[in-house]
Amino acid sequence: MSCCYLYILSSRHHRYLSIGVTIDLPSGVSSQRIQINRRLRKKRVLQKLVYVESINSIEEAVEREMHLKRVSRRQIDRLIESVNPGWDSISISELVRAGFSGHA
C-alpha cells in the first residue's frame, strides 16, 4: 500500500500543467485547484486530473515531483500519454474504487 500520490493537473487545452504530491488524494487535488484559481485570479479555471502515481514514501514522492518539474515538457507529455493517451479527466471516485485510497 502506498503512502502518498504524485499527480498532474492540466488546463482544458493542456497549455498549463501543475505537478503536486499529496497524502490524501481528494483533498490534495481540491486544494491545488483552489491555489491555481487564486494564482490566476479567476473564480474557476478548469483543471483536470490527468495523471496519478502512487509512491511508497513521502521522500520518494517529493524527489519524483522535483524531477518532473526539471524535465522537459515533451517528457511530461509522453509520461501522461503513456497511461492516458486522450488526456481524459481522471475521476477521483473511480480511482478510489480501483484501489487508490482517499487516505493512504
Stockholm file with secondary structure:
# STOCKHOLM 1.0

chainA/1-104         MSCCYLYILSSRHHRYLSIGVTIDLPSGVSSQRIQINRRLRKKRVLQKLVYVESINSIEEAVEREMHLKRVSRRQIDRLIESVNPGWDSISISELVRAGFSGHA
#=GR chainA/1-104 SS CCSEEEEEEEETTSSCEEEEEESBHHHHHHHHHHHHHHHTTCSCCCEEEEEEEEESCHHHHHHHHHHHHHSCHHHHHHHHHHHCTTCCCCCHHHHHHTTCCSBC
#=GC SS_cons         CCSEEEEEEEETTSSCEEEEEESBHHHHHHHHHHHHHHHTTCSCCCEEEEEEEEESCHHHHHHHHHHHHHSCHHHHHHHHHHHCTTCCCCCHHHHHHTTCCSBC
//
